[in-house]
Amino acid sequence: MSGIITQHDKLIGLVDCNNFYVSCERVFRPDLISKPMAVLSNNDGCIVARSNEVKALGIKMGVPLFQVQHLVDQHQIQLFSSNYTLYADMSARVMSILESFSPTVEVYSIDEAFLDFSDLYPWRQDPIAYAKHIKQTIQRYVGIPVCVGLGPTKTLAKLANFAAKKWKRTGGVLNLSDPIRREKLMKLVRVDEVWGIVRQLSKQLNQIGIHSVWDLAQQSPQIMQQRFSVVMARTIMELNAISCLDLETIAPDKQQIVCSRSFSRKLTSLQGLSPAMAEFASRAAEKLRQQNSVTGCVTVFIRTNPFAEHEPQYQRAASYKLQQPSQDSRIITGIVQQLLKEIFRPGYSYQKCGVQLSHIQPQTAPNQFDLFGSQQTQESPQLMQAIDQINRRFPKGIAIASTKIDQTWKPKAENLSQRYTTDWRELVMVCCK
């Protein structure tokens, strides 16, 4: 097979932050280390991050808070609202440190990244020592605990990281380059722990006698490709130390951008929905500019609560195809507000709305735009750039006026921590006596 890179040529590392949201909060609240704590979703509705102490109580990821409120009270679990500003900044700090350990880093998510150590001399001397050095450096400079998985492929690095987290005797670092160690681990781990093997797929594998990772690794890639997919064949090859997945050092541009949110209270009027839609449109346009793209189609949607059995139900979406693609917040917001007027119906209690940008393409020269054929708005890339720079520099920033009319729709966040790292007014204060 041409182009195959063997285990002797590559070493991939996966660095994954432990209980990331919880760990971010604990950096500035060391009094909560070793105490049960959890981070909640938007509107403080569900548990989206758990400390190990909370996991030990049997509380599952994504469970609605009201279902486990008795456990929260009984064990005095500390609850925090999601502080995305803090988490994003802490993530950036971790990733900047990782870049000093490898010239090739793929930021896979907010709390994990792949590193290619193949061409680095230090790891060849002692890969475990090098990984431990990474772990200790991040702990020292950022305060976030991490685990490091090593392997000749990305899939094996993922598997090694899983094991490093699960078994404390690994010290948070595991290398699966050794075939004997790899076989031993694979026979202990269920197949649903393999990267990309979702629950439904694992059930199908169980039905044909594949229960462990080792069982899957022993299958023929060609036969499994015919039965499942080419992705399955690649997974099997990766489990056998044949690298099929390269590191993606440049994130591909998004082909669809969606901004939506459930409300802290039900909205019944057009005046109540309008500011929320305007803010979502503004956020979506900002994300569009971050990747230097323009959108050719804008879609809005609104809906009531589908679980409110005794309330009238309504949901509707509408789209508008732009004659000239745009990234200007004013133009996109204007379209969104016009579409909202078309689909809004009085007499309903709306729980959620959102904006979707599609037909996304690279930015070209600024265009003259005809808004619904009734008025023309000149694009101003300089104005949008100035707004983005101000918003990056100052916490409150500036925004389109229509987003500030009424903000009572915003999600409930009764347990929100401070923006310790991004707002001068919320820095940690140290008192010396």
N, C-alpha and C positions, 0 to 999 in steps of 0.2 A: 504494500500500500504506500504510494508516494506521498511525501510531505509529512509523514508521521514523526512526531517528536517523542522520544522515549523518556522514561523516568530518569535516566542518567543525564539528560540534557536540561531538564526543567525542575524548578522548585517554586511552587506558588504558595503564597501565604494568604490566609484570610484573617483579618483582625476585626473582631466583633465586640462592641461595647456591651457589657453586662447590664441588663435591666436599664437601658439607657436613660429614659425619662426619669426614673427613680434616682439613678446615679447622679444626674444633673442637679436634682433638687438637694441631694445629700452633700454635694460639694460645698454648698452654702449653708447647709443645716447639718453639720456633723453630729449634732445631738440626736439625730434620727438614724444614725448608722446602727444596724442590728435590730432596729425596731420595725414592726410591720407598717408598711406604707404603700399607697397605690396612687396612680395618676388617672384622672377621669377624662372622658371624651368631651366633645363639644356639648354644651348645656349640662355638663356634669352628669351625663346620663349613664355611661357604662365605664367599666374599668378597662383601661387600655395598656396599663403598665403595672407590674407587680413586683414588689421586693420578694426575695426568697422566702421571707417569713410569711408573706401572704400566700405564696404558692403552696407552702407547707400546710396551710389551712384548707386547701382544696378549692380555693376560689379560682375559677377559670377566666381566661382571657376573654374580654368582650361581654361578660355577664352584666346585665343591668344592675345598677347600684341598689335599687329598692329590693332586689331579690336576696341580697347578702347584707342588708343593713343590720340585721341582728348580729352577724359575725363582726361587722365593723364596730358596733357598740360593745360587744362582748370582749373583743381583743384590742380595743382602742387603736384601731387602724388609722393612721394619719392619711388624710385625703388631700390631694392637690388637683387643681384645675390644670389643664394642659397649657403650658407656657411655651408656645412654639418659638417665640423670639429668643428665649434663653436656649432652647434645645438646638436651634439652628446655629447659633453662635458657638456653642460648645462643640458641636459637630465640626464646624469649620476649623476649630483649634486642633481637634484630634487629627483631622485629615492633613493639616499643614505639617504636623509632626511626622506623620507617616511618609510624607514626600521626602523627608530627609533620610529615610532608610532605604528607599528604592526609587530609581528614576522612572519606574513604570507603576502607576497606581490607578486602579479603577475604583472610583467611589460608587459602590453598589447601592447603598441606601444611606439614610441619615446616620446610621450607627455601625456601618460595616464597609470594609474596603478590601479588595484583592491587591496584592503586591507581587511583583515578579522579582524573585531573588536569583534567577538563573545565571546572570552575568556578574553577580557580586561575589567577590572573594571571601568576605567574612563568614558567610553562611556555610561555605564548603569546609571550613575548619570545624565549626560546631553550630549547626543550624538551630539546635535547641537553645543554646546560650544566646544566639543572636535574637531569637524570638523573645526570650525572656528580657533581653535588654530593651526591646520595643515596648513590652508590657510595662516594665518598670519606669521607662521614660514618660509614657503617657500618664501613668499614675502620679508621677512626681510633678509634671508640669501642668496637667489639666485636672487631675484628681478623679479621673474616670477609670474604673477597673475594666480590663479587657481580657479576652482569651484569644489565643493565636493557634490556628490550625495550619499545618504544613502538609504539602503533598505534591506529587508530580503533575497534577491536573487541578482545575478549579473545583470539580466535583469532589475529589478526594480532600482538598483543602477544606471544603464545606463540611464534609463528614468528620474530618479531624477536629474542626472547631466545635462541632456538636459534642463529640466525645470529651474534649477539653473542658467544656462547660458541665457536662453531666457527671464526670468522675473527678473528684477533688484530688485524687492521688496524682493526677497529671500535672498539678500545679498550674493549670490554666494554659498549658502548651503541649501540643502533641504533633508528632511528625509521622506521617503514614508513607514515607518513601520506602520503608523496609517491607517487602512482600509478606514476610512471616507475621509481622505485627498487623499488617493490613488485613490479612486473612482472619486472624484471631478476632479483630474488632468487628469485621463484617458479619461474622457468625453470631455475634452478640446483639447486633442492632437490627431493628425491624426495617423492612423495606420502605415504609412510609416516611422514614427519616432521611431518605435520599433527596437531594436537591432536585426539585421539579416533579417529584412523585406525590401528587395530591391524593386526598382521601379516596375519591372515586376510583382513581387509577390503581391505588394500592389494593382496593377490594377486587378489582379485576385480576391483578397479579396473584392475590391470595387464592382465587378460584382455580388457578392453573398450577398451584403448588409452590408459588414463589412467596416466601414469608420473610426471609432475612435479606440483608444486603448481599450476602454471599450467594444466596440463591440467584439473585438477579445478575450478579457479576459472571456467573457460570453460563448464562444463556448466550445463544448465538446472536450477534448483532443483526445479521442479515434476516434471520427468521423473525426476530422481534420487530424489526422494521416493517416487515410485511404484515405482521399481526397488529402492530400499534402505530408507530410513526418513526420518522427519521430521528426525531428527538430522543426517542427511547434507545435507538441504536447508538447514538452518540453518548448517552448516559452510560450504557454498558461499556463502551470503549474507554470512557473516562475512568470508570471504576477499575479498569484493568491497566491504568497508568498510561493510556494512549491519549494524548492531548488533542482535543477537538475544538475547544473553546478558547479563543484568544482574549486577552484583556482589552477592554474597551476604554482607552484613556480619554477619549473625547465622547461625551454623552451625545447621542443623536438628538436632533431637534424634535420637540413634541409635534405630532401631527394633529393633535386635538388638545385644547385647553378648556377645562371645566372649572368653574367657581360656583359653589353652591353651599347652602347651609340650612339647617333646621333652625327655627326661631325659638327664642326664649319664651315667647307668648304667641298665641294665635293672632294672625292679622286678618282683618275683615274688609279693609278699605284699600282703594288704589293708592291713596296718600300714604298708607302704611307700608305697602309693598315697594313703592317707588324708590325710596332711599336705599333699601337693601339691594334692589336690582342695580342701581347706579354704582354702588360700591363693588358689587361682583363684576360689573362691566369694567370698572376702573382697574381692579386687580388683574383681571384676565388680560387687559391691554398691556399692563406693566410686565406681566410674564411674557407676553408676545415680544415686547421690545428687548427683554433680556436675552432672547435668542436671535435677535435681529431678523424677525419674521413679520409678515403681514397676514391678515386673515381675509378670506374671500367669502365667508359665510358666518352669520351670527344667528344663534338659536337661543331662545329663552323658554323656560318652563316654570309652571307653578302647579302645586298640588295641595290637597287637603291631607289630613292624617288618615291613611288607609286602615288604621287599627281602631279608629273611633267609630264603632259600629252604629251608634245612634245619631250620628251627624251626617248631613248630606255630603256626598262625595263628588269631587270635581278635579280633573287634571287636564292640562292642556299645554301644548308646545307650539311654537311658531318660529319660522326661520326667514331670514332675508339674505339674498345673495347680492353681494356688493358688486357694482359695476367696475369699481376700481378698488383693489385690495388696500387695506388700511391697518395701521397700528396706533392711530391717534385716539386717545381716551375720549375726547369730546365726540368724535364721530361715532365710535362704538357705543358710547353711553346714549347718544341720541337715538340710535337704531333700537337699542334695548328698550328704552322708554316708550317708543312708538309701538313696538311689538307687544309690550306689556298691556298697553291700552286696548289692543285688539283682542287679547285673550282673556283679560280680566272679566269676571262675572261677579256681581254683588250677591250677597246672601250666603256666602261660604266662609268658613274659617280656614285660612290657609296656614299650613305648617312649614312649607319649604318652597324655595324658588332657586333658580340658578341660571347661569349664562354659560353657553358653550361656543367656543370659536373653532371653526373647522376650515377646510380648504386652505390650510396654512402653507405658505411658500416663503422663500428667502426675500428679504427686503430689497426693493429696487429704488428708483428715483421717486420722490414725492409726487403725488397725483392730486388733480382737482377732483373733488367728489361730489356727487349729486345725491343728496339725502332724500330718498323717496320721491325724487323728481321735483321737489318743491323748493329746495334751497341749496346753496353751494357753500361748503365749508373748506377753506384752504388748509391743507395739512401743514403742520409746523413741527418738523422733527426737532428743531432747536428748542422749542418750548417743552416738548415731551422729555427731551434729554435733561433740561434744566430741572423739571419737576422730579424726575427720577433721582438726580444728584442730590437735591434738597431732601428728599424722603430717605435716602440712604444715610445722610449726614445727621439729620435731626429726627428724634423719636416721633414727635407729633406730625411733622411734615406738613404738606399741603395736599389738598384734594379738590375734586370738582364739587362745587357748592351743593349739588343735589344729594350728595352722599351724607351730608351733615344735617339735613333737615330734621330727621327723627332717627335716633339710633337705639330706641328701646327694643327693636327687633333683635339686637345682637345677642349671641348665645350667653347663657348664664355661666358665670365663672366666679363662684363664691369663695373658692379656695386658691386663688391665683397668687403665686409667689412673685417676688420682685424681678425686674429685668436687671439682674445684678451686673451684667457685662455690657449692656448696650445703652444704658441711660444713666447719666451722671447723677441724677437725683435719686437713683435707687441703688447706688453702690453700697456694699457692705461697710458698716461703720464699726471701727475697732476703738474701744475706749480703754485708755491706759490710766491706771490709778497710781 
